[in-house]
């Protein structure tokens, strides 16, 4: 059976190792993306629950995120 010369064989092995490293990184990124999506989903649920708590305590309000002050939101009357 014929063989590649040493330089060609080393280049081939190095390219294969690089390909495998890239594939591993892609898999890790996909896993991290799923974790971030789940964390974002959980945060949105927590934020909605907290908004509902604030509405129960203060009524409908607009909060200034710079200083924490708020104004009541006037609800339009349905005629």
C-alpha positions as semicolon CSV with decimal commas, in nm:
position;residue;x (nm);y (nm);z (nm)
1;X;0,000;0,000;0,000
2;X;0,131;0,348;-0,087
3;X;0,168;0,622;0,174
4;X;0,162;0,999;0,176
5;X;0,490;1,166;0,248
6;X;0,534;1,290;0,605
7;X;0,462;1,658;0,527
8;X;0,138;1,576;0,341
9;X;0,027;1,340;0,618
10;X;0,095;1,602;0,887
11;X;-0,095;1,866;0,689
12;X;-0,390;1,630;0,645
13;X;-0,396;1,545;1,018
14;X;-0,372;1,915;1,111
15;X;-0,661;2,005;0,881
16;X;-0,874;1,723;1,023
17;X;-0,794;1,833;1,379
18;X;-0,891;2,192;1,291
19;X;-1,217;2,073;1,136
20;X;-1,300;1,871;1,448
21;X;-1,219;2,168;1,674
22;X;-1,450;2,391;1,469
23;X;-1,730;2,133;1,483
24;X;-1,685;2,107;1,861
25;X;-1,704;2,487;1,895
26;X;-2,019;2,499;1,680
27;X;-2,180;2,241;1,907
28;X;-2,077;2,435;2,216
29;X;-2,220;2,754;2,068
30;X;-2,547;2,580;1,986
31;X;-2,572;2,455;2,343
32;X;-2,493;2,802;2,480
33;X;-2,754;2,955;2,247
34;X;-3,019;2,717;2,381
35;X;-2,923;2,803;2,739
36;X;-2,942;3,176;2,664
37;X;-3,284;3,138;2,499
38;X;-3,411;2,953;2,808
39;X;-3,262;3,215;3,042
40;X;-3,426;3,491;2,837
41;X;-3,760;3,308;2,846
42;X;-3,735;3,270;3,225
43;X;-3,644;3,636;3,264
44;X;-3,946;3,743;3,060
45;X;-4,172;3,531;3,283
46;X;-4,014;3,682;3,596
47;X;-4,056;4,033;3,454
48;X;-4,423;3,971;3,373
49;X;-4,487;3,841;3,724
50;X;-4,311;4,143;3,875
51;X;-4,509;4,383;3,651
52;X;-4,830;4,222;3,774
53;X;-4,714;4,267;4,136
54;X;-4,640;4,636;4,070
55;X;-4,981;4,687;3,908
56;X;-5,149;4,523;4,208
57;X;-4,959;4,753;4,444
58;X;-4,960;5,085;4,253
59;X;-5,208;5,045;3,969
60;X;-5,103;5,097;3,608
61;X;-4,787;5,307;3,605
62;X;-4,505;5,423;3,382
63;X;-4,170;5,392;3,557
64;X;-3,868;5,610;3,479
65;X;-3,579;5,361;3,475
66;X;-3,329;5,640;3,538
67;X;-3,449;5,721;3,888
68;X;-3,736;5,487;3,980
69;X;-4,002;5,756;3,980
70;X;-4,338;5,672;3,828
71;X;-4,657;5,826;3,703
72;X;-5,002;5,674;3,708
73;X;-5,141;5,582;3,368
74;X;-5,480;5,731;3,309
75;X;-5,713;5,471;3,165
76;X;-5,937;5,585;2,884
77;X;-6,303;5,557;2,970
78;X;-6,508;5,345;2,730
79;X;-6,816;5,530;2,623
